[in-house]
Amino acid sequence: MEKFEKKIIKNNVLSEVYCNKCGKLIYSEDSKEKSDYINITKEWGYFSNKDMETHSFDICEECYDKLIKTFKFQPTRTKR
């Protein structure tokens, strides 16, 4: 005889992503519309005033384009 129990397994599932700069909803688990974005995570080290801190944020493609226009040196680009 087999006996079955119902068990609910809780997992962290990404449901939404918002742009930290403009607040736009970039990704929603329920939406069919998808946008690409950049996620930046930095673990600050010994020579920083933020030593032992980790900062993480997401930026939509539009805000990324605006941000890199302010750079003195543009990011390196390669095509795949």
Secondary structure, DSSP 8 states (H G I E B T S, - for coil): ---------------EEE-TTT--EEEETT-S----EEEEEEE--TTSTTTT-EEEEEEEHHHHHHHHTT-SS-------
